[in-house]
């Protein structure tokens, strides 16, 4: 069983501030130096068709820095709604490919998706080859080969996350050779009502300008396609289906201040600015989470991020009753006042409960169960 942060521990750590007990005690799922790993980052979280929670993340073995480094994708499973968690399992590791050591074959920034039709679980991650000591964001260049540009990799599980396929390279299917970089979310993807699998994604064009977009499969992951960029200078995004065929893309905007929000009804071939874009959801330039949750026959949108424009602090969950048109203050819940790295990912556990995995002030990755009633007060 993983370590719990009880009321006494919270008081000792934060005085009367910090991580309030909302439902169950927060769980310090991954901490600095657990299993001799320096840092855990980049949370993804889903609920399988069998009700199993699957948490994925970067295993940053030697330090906290982004790729390029010795980074693998790790996973923990919970079969009791997040009350207890099994041990960490490495599910994506590129090893010493191409004659280069693991420090030059890192794979990271996972996004995870459950195929609601088949039960297959997919993880997307970006693989960087070579370029020791350089950040992949800048080292990845134009081209298609691993020596030129980072690769978009998938792994799948058909047994509820117990075993995983070897990495599947889909770069040639969806990357434009002129782009400098293509990668997924991170966070999570969705299954649309018609069965289409969708991951949020991002790419850097020939001028090295980043754009948020989507990648999708209409044949249960056999082949993949990509949309056009929604907006320049946006990166990490999350996606929900507002109505059959209509997607909302909620994007990290490098301009700072607030999130960019666009919609599409043609799988990203055209995009429309949402009325709340660059106004409703403040951010300190950081990844965020967006999910749809059904409660008592009604659909709600839930959003989480550091609720600040200055620094990655005040991790907050917000609820919208009107498909993201408004996010009233009375439906917002502060779950961590302190500073952290700020990434988060949510999932539906059951009608009454959601789960959130986030980079908090108490640990690299904190898991917490939240009751919907606490957001509807």
C-alpha positions as CSV (number, residue, x, y, z in Angstrom):
1,X,0.0,0.0,0.0
2,X,1.2,3.5,-0.9
3,X,1.9,6.1,1.8
4,X,-0.9,8.3,2.9
5,X,-0.7,11.9,4.1
6,X,-3.0,12.1,7.0
7,X,-4.3,15.2,8.9
8,X,-1.5,15.1,11.4
9,X,1.1,14.9,8.6
10,X,-0.5,17.8,6.8
11,X,-0.4,19.9,9.9
12,X,3.2,19.1,10.5
13,X,4.1,19.8,6.9
14,X,2.0,22.9,6.3
15,X,0.6,24.2,9.5
16,X,-3.1,24.7,8.8
17,X,-2.5,25.2,5.1
18,X,-1.5,22.9,2.3
19,X,-3.5,19.9,1.2
20,X,-7.0,19.9,2.8
21,X,-8.7,16.6,3.4
22,X,-11.6,16.8,0.8
23,X,-12.5,13.1,0.5
24,X,-9.9,10.5,1.3
25,X,-6.4,11.6,2.4
26,X,-4.1,12.6,-0.4
27,X,-1.7,9.7,-1.4
28,X,1.9,10.5,-2.1
29,X,2.0,8.1,-5.1
30,X,5.6,9.0,-6.3
31,X,8.2,10.8,-4.2
32,X,11.7,12.0,-4.9
33,X,14.1,9.0,-4.7
34,X,11.4,6.3,-4.6
35,X,12.9,3.2,-6.2
36,X,16.2,5.1,-6.6
37,X,14.6,7.4,-9.1
38,X,15.5,11.1,-8.8
39,X,12.2,12.6,-10.0
40,X,8.8,11.6,-11.2
41,X,6.9,14.0,-13.5
42,X,4.1,14.4,-16.1
43,X,1.0,12.7,-14.8
44,X,-1.6,10.9,-16.9
45,X,-4.6,9.1,-15.4
46,X,-7.5,7.0,-16.8
47,X,-10.1,4.6,-15.7
48,X,-10.3,1.3,-17.6
49,X,-13.5,-0.4,-18.7
50,X,-13.0,-2.7,-15.8
51,X,-12.8,0.2,-13.3
52,X,-9.0,0.0,-12.8
53,X,-7.2,3.3,-12.4
54,X,-4.0,3.6,-14.4
55,X,-1.5,6.3,-13.6
56,X,1.4,7.0,-16.0
57,X,4.3,9.4,-15.7
58,X,8.0,10.1,-16.5
59,X,10.6,8.1,-14.6
60,X,13.4,10.7,-14.6
61,X,16.2,8.5,-13.2
62,X,19.1,11.0,-13.0
63,X,17.6,14.4,-12.4
64,X,14.5,16.6,-12.8
65,X,15.3,17.9,-16.3
66,X,13.2,17.2,-19.4
67,X,14.4,15.0,-22.3
68,X,17.2,14.3,-23.3
69,X,18.1,12.1,-20.4
70,X,17.6,8.6,-19.0
71,X,13.8,8.8,-18.9
72,X,11.2,5.9,-19.1
73,X,7.5,5.7,-18.8
74,X,6.2,4.2,-15.5
75,X,2.7,3.0,-14.5
76,X,0.9,2.2,-11.2
77,X,-2.5,0.4,-11.1
78,X,-5.3,0.6,-8.6
79,X,-8.2,-1.9,-8.5
80,X,-10.1,-0.3,-5.6
81,X,-10.7,3.2,-6.9
82,X,-7.4,4.7,-5.9
83,X,-7.6,3.7,-2.2
84,X,-4.5,1.5,-2.7
85,X,-2.0,1.2,-5.5
86,X,0.3,-1.6,-6.8
87,X,4.0,-1.2,-7.4
88,X,5.6,0.8,-10.2
89,X,6.0,-1.0,-13.5
90,X,8.2,0.3,-16.4
91,X,6.0,0.1,-19.6
92,X,8.1,2.0,-22.2
93,X,11.9,1.9,-22.3
94,X,13.9,2.4,-25.5
95,X,17.1,0.9,-23.9
96,X,20.4,1.3,-25.8
97,X,18.9,1.7,-29.3
98,X,21.3,2.6,-32.1
99,X,24.3,1.8,-30.1
100,X,23.7,4.8,-27.8
101,X,23.2,4.5,-24.0
102,X,19.9,5.0,-22.2
103,X,20.8,8.6,-21.4
104,X,20.5,9.3,-25.1
105,X,17.3,7.2,-25.7
106,X,14.8,8.8,-23.3
107,X,11.1,8.5,-23.8
108,X,8.7,10.7,-21.9
109,X,5.7,13.1,-21.6
110,X,3.0,10.3,-21.6
111,X,-0.6,10.6,-22.6
112,X,-2.9,7.7,-21.9
113,X,-6.3,6.7,-23.5
114,X,-8.9,4.0,-23.0
115,X,-10.7,2.7,-26.0
116,X,-14.2,2.6,-24.7
117,X,-15.3,0.2,-27.4
118,X,-12.6,-2.5,-27.1
119,X,-11.1,-1.8,-23.6
120,X,-7.6,-1.5,-25.1
121,X,-5.4,1.0,-23.3
122,X,-3.0,3.2,-25.3
123,X,-0.1,5.3,-24.1
124,X,1.6,7.8,-26.4
125,X,5.1,9.2,-25.6
126,X,7.9,11.0,-27.4
127,X,11.3,9.3,-27.9
128,X,14.4,11.3,-28.3
129,X,17.6,9.7,-29.8
130,X,21.0,11.2,-29.4
131,X,21.7,14.8,-28.5
132,X,23.3,14.3,-25.1
133,X,22.9,17.2,-22.7
134,X,20.5,19.1,-25.0
135,X,16.8,19.7,-24.3
136,X,14.8,17.8,-26.9
137,X,12.5,20.8,-27.4
138,X,15.3,22.4,-29.2
139,X,17.5,19.5,-30.3
140,X,14.7,17.8,-32.4
141,X,15.0,19.1,-36.0
142,X,13.3,18.7,-39.4
143,X,13.2,15.3,-40.9
144,X,11.7,11.9,-40.2
145,X,14.4,9.5,-38.8
146,X,15.3,9.1,-35.1
147,X,18.7,10.7,-35.8
148,X,17.0,13.8,-37.2
149,X,13.8,14.3,-35.2
150,X,12.1,12.9,-32.1
151,X,9.6,10.1,-32.7
152,X,6.0,9.7,-31.6
153,X,5.6,6.2,-30.0
154,X,2.6,4.2,-28.8
155,X,2.3,1.2,-26.5
156,X,-1.0,-0.7,-25.9
157,X,-2.4,-3.1,-23.3
158,X,-5.2,-5.5,-24.0
159,X,-5.3,-7.0,-20.5
160,X,-6.3,-4.0,-18.3
161,X,-2.8,-2.6,-18.0
162,X,-1.0,-5.8,-16.8
163,X,1.2,-6.2,-19.9
164,X,2.2,-3.8,-22.6
165,X,3.2,-4.1,-26.3
166,X,6.6,-3.1,-27.6
167,X,6.8,0.5,-28.7
168,X,5.0,1.3,-32.0
169,X,6.4,4.1,-34.1
170,X,3.7,6.2,-35.8
171,X,5.8,9.1,-36.8
172,X,5.7,8.4,-40.5
173,X,1.9,8.3,-40.5
174,X,1.4,11.8,-39.0
175,X,4.5,14.0,-39.0
176,X,5.3,16.6,-41.7
177,X,9.0,16.3,-42.5
178,X,9.2,20.1,-42.3
179,X,8.2,20.1,-38.7
180,X,10.9,20.2,-36.0
181,X,9.0,18.3,-33.4
182,X,5.8,16.3,-32.9
183,X,4.5,15.0,-29.6
184,X,1.4,14.1,-27.7
185,X,-0.6,15.9,-25.0
186,X,0.7,15.0,-22.4
187,X,-2.1,13.9,-20.0
188,X,-4.9,11.8,-21.5
189,X,-6.9,11.2,-24.6
190,X,-10.6,10.3,-25.2
191,X,-12.8,8.0,-27.2
192,X,-15.5,9.9,-29.1
193,X,-19.1,8.7,-29.3
194,X,-18.5,7.2,-32.7
195,X,-15.4,5.2,-31.4
196,X,-12.7,7.5,-32.8
197,X,-9.6,7.6,-30.5
198,X,-8.2,11.1,-30.0
199,X,-5.0,12.3,-28.3
200,X,-4.2,16.0,-27.9
201,X,-0.9,16.8,-29.6
202,X,1.5,19.6,-30.5
203,X,4.0,20.3,-33.1
204,X,6.7,22.9,-34.0
205,X,6.4,24.0,-37.6
206,X,9.2,24.8,-40.1
207,X,9.7,28.1,-38.3
208,X,9.8,26.4,-34.9
209,X,6.5,27.9,-33.9
210,X,4.5,25.5,-31.7
211,X,0.8,24.6,-32.4
212,X,-1.7,22.5,-30.4
213,X,-3.7,20.0,-32.4
214,X,-5.1,16.5,-32.2
215,X,-4.1,13.1,-33.5
216,X,-6.8,10.5,-34.0
217,X,-7.6,6.9,-35.2
218,X,-10.9,5.8,-36.7
219,X,-9.9,2.1,-36.8
220,X,-9.1,1.3,-33.2
221,X,-5.5,2.4,-33.4
222,X,-4.5,0.6,-36.6
223,X,-3.8,3.9,-38.4
224,X,-3.5,7.5,-37.2
225,X,-4.2,10.9,-38.7
226,X,-3.5,14.5,-37.5
227,X,-5.4,17.7,-37.5
228,X,-4.2,21.2,-38.4
229,X,-2.8,23.5,-35.8
230,X,-5.5,25.3,-33.7
231,X,-3.5,28.3,-32.8
232,X,0.2,29.4,-33.0
233,X,2.3,29.5,-29.8
234,X,0.2,27.0,-28.0
235,X,1.6,23.6,-26.7
236,X,0.2,21.2,-24.1
237,X,-3.5,20.6,-24.5
238,X,-6.4,18.5,-23.4
239,X,-9.5,17.5,-25.3
240,X,-13.1,16.7,-24.6
241,X,-16.1,15.9,-26.8
242,X,-18.8,18.5,-26.1
243,X,-21.5,16.9,-28.4
244,X,-21.2,14.1,-30.9
245,X,-18.5,15.2,-33.4
246,X,-17.7,18.5,-31.6
247,X,-14.3,18.6,-29.8
248,X,-13.0,21.3,-27.4
249,X,-9.2,21.8,-27.2
250,X,-8.0,23.5,-24.1
251,X,-4.5,24.7,-24.6
252,X,-1.4,26.0,-22.8
253,X,-0.7,29.4,-24.2
254,X,2.9,30.6,-24.2
255,X,1.6,34.2,-24.1
256,X,0.8,33.6,-20.4
257,X,-2.1,34.8,-18.4
258,X,-4.9,32.4,-19.4
259,X,-5.8,29.3,-21.5
260,X,-6.6,29.3,-25.2
261,X,-9.8,27.3,-26.0
262,X,-10.9,26.3,-29.5
263,X,-13.4,23.9,-30.9
264,X,-13.7,21.8,-34.1
265,X,-16.4,19.8,-35.7
266,X,-14.3,18.3,-38.5
267,X,-11.4,16.6,-36.6
268,X,-9.2,19.6,-36.6
269,X,-9.4,20.6,-40.2
270,X,-10.8,23.9,-39.1
271,X,-10.9,25.5,-35.7
272,X,-13.2,28.1,-34.0
273,X,-12.3,30.3,-31.1
274,X,-14.4,29.6,-28.1
275,X,-16.0,32.5,-26.3
276,X,-14.0,31.9,-23.2
277,X,-10.6,31.7,-24.9
278,X,-7.9,33.8,-23.2
279,X,-10.3,35.0,-20.5
280,X,-12.0,32.3,-18.3
281,X,-9.2,30.1,-17.1
282,X,-6.1,31.8,-15.8
283,X,-2.7,30.0,-15.8
284,X,1.0,30.5,-15.1
285,X,1.9,28.9,-18.5
286,X,1.5,25.2,-17.5
287,X,-0.2,22.0,-18.4
288,X,-3.8,21.5,-17.2
289,X,-6.5,18.8,-17.2
290,X,-10.0,18.8,-18.7
291,X,-12.5,16.0,-18.5
292,X,-16.3,15.5,-19.0
293,X,-18.1,13.8,-16.1
294,X,-21.7,12.7,-15.8
295,X,-23.5,13.1,-12.5
296,X,-27.2,12.4,-11.9
297,X,-27.9,12.5,-15.6
298,X,-26.1,15.8,-16.4
299,X,-22.8,16.4,-18.1
300,X,-20.3,18.6,-16.4
301,X,-16.8,19.8,-17.4
302,X,-14.0,19.7,-14.9
303,X,-10.8,21.6,-15.2
304,X,-7.7,21.6,-13.0
305,X,-4.5,23.6,-13.0
306,X,-2.4,26.0,-10.8
307,X,-5.0,28.8,-10.3
308,X,-2.5,31.7,-10.7
309,X,-0.9,33.8,-13.4
310,X,2.3,34.2,-11.4
311,X,3.6,30.8,-10.3
312,X,2.6,27.2,-10.2
313,X,0.7,27.2,-7.0
314,X,-2.9,26.8,-5.7
315,X,-3.8,23.6,-7.5
316,X,-7.6,24.0,-8.1
317,X,-10.4,22.0,-9.6
318,X,-13.2,23.9,-11.3
319,X,-16.6,22.7,-12.5
320,X,-18.7,24.1,-15.3
321,X,-22.4,23.3,-15.7
322,X,-22.7,24.8,-19.2
323,X,-20.0,23.1,-21.3
324,X,-17.3,25.5,-20.3
325,X,-19.1,28.8,-20.9
326,X,-18.8,29.7,-17.2
327,X,-16.7,28.5,-14.3
328,X,-18.4,29.9,-11.2
329,X,-16.4,30.6,-8.0
330,X,-18.8,28.5,-5.9
331,X,-17.9,25.4,-8.0
332,X,-14.1,25.7,-7.5
333,X,-12.1,23.7,-5.0
334,X,-8.5,24.5,-3.9
335,X,-6.7,21.2,-3.1
336,X,-3.1,22.4,-2.7
337,X,-2.1,26.0,-1.7
338,X,1.6,25.3,-2.1
339,X,3.9,25.5,-5.0
340,X,4.7,22.5,-7.2
341,X,5.6,21.7,-10.8
342,X,1.9,22.1,-11.5
343,X,0.9,19.4,-14.0
344,X,-2.3,17.4,-13.3
345,X,-4.7,14.8,-14.8
346,X,-8.2,13.8,-13.7
347,X,-10.4,10.8,-14.3
348,X,-13.9,9.6,-13.4
349,X,-13.8,6.9,-10.7
350,X,-17.6,6.6,-10.3
351,X,-20.6,8.9,-10.6
352,X,-19.9,10.4,-7.1
353,X,-16.1,10.5,-7.3
354,X,-13.3,11.8,-9.5
355,X,-9.6,11.2,-9.1
356,X,-6.8,13.6,-9.7
357,X,-3.0,12.9,-10.1
358,X,-1.0,16.1,-9.8
359,X,2.5,17.5,-9.2
360,X,2.0,19.0,-5.8
361,X,3.8,20.7,-2.9
362,X,4.0,17.5,-0.8
363,X,5.4,15.0,-3.4
364,X,6.4,14.6,-7.0
365,X,3.0,13.0,-7.8
366,X,0.0,13.2,-5.4
367,X,-3.2,11.3,-5.9
368,X,-6.5,12.4,-4.4
369,X,-10.2,11.3,-4.6
370,X,-12.7,14.2,-4.8
371,X,-16.4,14.0,-4.3
372,X,-18.5,15.8,-7.0
373,X,-20.8,17.1,-4.2
374,X,-17.9,19.1,-2.9
375,X,-17.7,21.0,-6.2
376,X,-21.5,21.5,-6.4
377,X,-21.9,23.2,-3.1
